[in-house]
Amino acid sequence: MPELPEVEVVRAGLTPLIAGRRLSAVQVLHPRPVRRHPAGPEDFATTLVGRTFDTPRRRGKYLWLPFTDGDALLVHLGMSGQFRTAEPGLPDARNTRIRFSFDDSGHELRFVDQRMFGGVSLSLDGAELPAEIAHIARDPFDAAYDVAETARRLRRRRGGVKRALLDQTLVSGIGNIYADEALWAARMHYDRPGERLSQAAAVGVLDAARAVMAEALAVGGTSFDALYVNVNGESGYFDRALHAYGQEGLPCERCGTPIVREAFMNRSAFRCPRCQRAPRAAAGSVNGGRAVRVVQS
């Protein structure tokens, strides 16, 4: 799933294309992307026609397109969802699922999704913040984000720091790629418990996550294949600057030790074994017949 930098690139690309434009027609070419609209594809299209888009907005990985009437189009990009722009009458890109036309006869907006895990839905009264994502925490680029308070909450977590970074109710926008990159930058192992962090260390890893995502934003995000592109079809280039994620077997840029890949939450974690040493385990406590690792500070 695209992380904050990729979603922000899409949001910024959409803004000059749709803000202030009125929908004249909506064509749902496949029903799955509008599966969250109970009344079905035809009603979805009819409900949107005549509405005018306001400025697109984002929180973390979540994107929504407000209408001037107070409702919003909530967008879930999934693994391969894209917005593309095209002149009216041009052939659809492969896997185009929804076509949005405007009353100024200018470029159309088309939702493309190969794997169809993504989708769009109407959020009533959702222009300011859709109720569907109100539980999502603020992200590090939000003006109201409080890094010190987020660090204090992180320090109350017994689980590993990477698990906490991926929890979108603690801080939003960080996924597997930028968590690994932030932890490499902070020289911290992914399994170090949050409760064992000092306030300075917790702030440090959160600041590292923000810095890494800012670098990615500057080059259009991270693209490993054609499943993530901007609205103009261009890919991001941050994959060329990754230090840990996807770098298994390559030398760490700080110390030269080969980066390792380890299983983590049904996915992978990449780290430098020397710069990001595993937490030390104390011998011996047992709970219910199972050995329990006690992490020393």
Stockholm file with secondary structure:
# STOCKHOLM 1.0

chainA/1-297         MPELPEVEVVRAGLTPLIAGRRLSAVQVLHPRPVRRHPAGPEDFATTLVGRTFDTPRRRGKYLWLPFTDGDALLVHLGMSGQFRTAEPGLPDARNTRIRFSFDDSGHELRFVDQRMFGGVSLSLDGAELPAEIAHIARDPFDAAYDVAETARRLRRRRGGVKRALLDQTLVSGIGNIYADEALWAARMHYDRPGERLSQAAAVGVLDAARAVMAEALAVGGTSFDALYVNVNGESGYFDRALHAYGQEGLPCERCGTPIVREAFMNRSAFRCPRCQRAPRAAAGSVNGGRAVRVVQS
#=GR chainA/1-297 SS CCCHHHHHHHHHHHHHHHTTCBEEEEEESSSGGGTTCTTCHHHHHHHHTTCBBCCCEEETTEEEEEBTTSCEEEEECTTTEEEEEECTTSCCCTTEEEEEEETTCCCEEEEEESSCCCEEEEETTCSSSCGGGTTSCCCTTSTTCCHHHHHHHHTTCCSBHHHHHTCTTTSSSCCHHHHHHHHHHHTCCTTSBGGGCCHHHHHHHHHHHHHHHHHHHHTTCCCSSTTSCCTTSCCCCGGGGCSSTTCTTSBCTTTCCBCEEEEETTEEEEECTTTSCCCCEEEEEEETTEEEEEECC
#=GC SS_cons         CCCHHHHHHHHHHHHHHHTTCBEEEEEESSSGGGTTCTTCHHHHHHHHTTCBBCCCEEETTEEEEEBTTSCEEEEECTTTEEEEEECTTSCCCTTEEEEEEETTCCCEEEEEESSCCCEEEEETTCSSSCGGGTTSCCCTTSTTCCHHHHHHHHTTCCSBHHHHHTCTTTSSSCCHHHHHHHHHHHTCCTTSBGGGCCHHHHHHHHHHHHHHHHHHHHTTCCCSSTTSCCTTSCCCCGGGGCSSTTCTTSBCTTTCCBCEEEEETTEEEEECTTTSCCCCEEEEEEETTEEEEEECC
//
